[in-house]
Amino acid sequence: MAISRTGKLNKRLEFLVKKKVGTGPNGTDKFEYVPEFKSWFAYKQKLINQIVEENGGVLEDTQTIILRQHQKKPPQLDWRVRINGDDYDIVKLNPDIESDGFLIIFIKAVK
């Protein structure tokens, strides 16, 4: 799907960031993924070269989403995405060359 208007970004996701939430029973730091901010997105159909790359295992079992590149904070590889209560690891970020363009994110369900 080619996105040329932000009106096509009609699904909601939440970015999660790993933060220290306390101390565990044995004195070690306890970390959890906590909500950072929400954004609008759309699912993107994979291109042939992306499907071929999956065979190498890098993008296997991933979904592709697209959102505005300019966010409250730039998404990072160590963040997670929550969609409809399901969590996904960010596998790859593919920014647009235009600063006001669209960001493509490859996500994989957390097992």
DAPENOR-V285936 format. One record per residue. N is the residue number from 0. RES is the residue in one small letter. PHI is phi in whole degrees, 0 to 359 (none if undefined). PSI is psi as a letter, one per 40 degrees, with the letter a starting at -180 (* if undefined). BURIAL is I if it has 9 or more other ideal C-beta (glycine too) atoms within 8 Angstrom, else O. Layout:
# DAPENOR-V285936
N/RES/PHI/PSI/BURIAL
N/RES/PHI/PSI/BURIAL
This chain:
# DAPENOR-V285936
0/m/none/h/O
1/a/272/h/O
2/i/258/h/I
3/s/239/e/O
4/r/227/i/O
5/t/289/e/O
6/g/296/d/O
7/k/279/e/I
8/l/275/g/I
9/n/242/e/O
10/k/242/i/I
11/r/248/h/O
12/l/227/i/I
13/e/230/h/I
14/f/277/h/I
15/l/242/h/I
16/v/239/h/O
17/k/283/h/I
18/k/226/i/O
19/k/289/h/O
20/v/243/e/O
21/g/151/a/O
22/t/239/h/O
23/g/286/i/O
24/p/297/d/O
25/n/259/e/O
26/g/89/e/O
27/t/276/i/O
28/d/294/i/O
29/k/251/h/I
30/f/241/i/O
31/e/216/i/O
32/y/276/h/O
33/v/240/i/I
34/p/300/h/O
35/e/252/d/I
36/f/194/i/I
37/k/252/i/O
38/s/209/i/I
39/w/267/i/I
40/f/211/i/I
41/a/221/i/I
42/y/284/i/I
43/k/240/h/I
44/q/288/h/O
45/k/285/i/O
46/l/274/i/O
47/i/305/d/O
48/n/295/d/O
49/q/287/d/I
50/i/294/d/I
51/v/297/d/O
52/e/296/d/I
53/e/301/d/I
54/n/298/d/O
55/g/277/e/O
56/g/95/e/O
57/v/294/d/O
58/l/249/e/I
59/e/297/h/O
60/d/62/f/O
61/t/256/i/I
62/q/245/i/O
63/t/244/h/I
64/i/235/i/I
65/i/228/h/I
66/l/210/i/I
67/r/299/i/I
68/q/290/d/I
69/h/278/h/O
70/q/240/i/I
71/k/304/d/O
72/k/221/i/O
73/p/289/h/O
74/p/303/i/I
75/q/237/i/O
76/l/297/d/O
77/d/270/e/O
78/w/274/i/I
79/r/238/i/I
80/v/239/h/I
81/r/245/h/I
82/i/232/h/I
83/n/51/f/O
84/g/84/e/O
85/d/258/h/O
86/d/261/i/I
87/y/226/h/I
88/d/280/i/O
89/i/275/h/I
90/v/268/d/I
91/k/205/i/I
92/l/246/h/I
93/n/234/g/O
94/p/286/i/O
95/d/281/i/I
96/i/285/d/O
97/e/271/h/O
98/s/293/d/O
99/d/257/f/O
100/g/273/a/I
101/f/240/i/I
102/l/256/h/I
103/i/256/h/I
104/i/236/h/I
105/f/264/h/I
106/i/237/i/I
107/k/225/h/I
108/a/302/h/O
109/v/283/h/O
110/k/261/*/O
